[in-house]
Amino acid sequence: MLAFVLQRLIQAVMVMVSVAFIAFLLFQYVGDPVLFMLGQGNHIEVIMKDGKIYKQD
């Protein structure tokens, strides 16, 4: 039973590292998805805060 639990924990860690690596690659080479959502018409005044998009006055 202990061997099974250790095997599953090792698999879980490998999955988490793989997902983090894939997310890192996507952000590095594809770009930030927030910039794609904003579009090209917005300027630097649009900021991201607490998961919401705000425009500065």
Secondary structure, 3 states (H helix, E strand, C coil): CHHHHHHHHHHHHHHHHHHHHHHHHHHHHCCCHHHHHHCCCCCCCEEEECCEEEECC
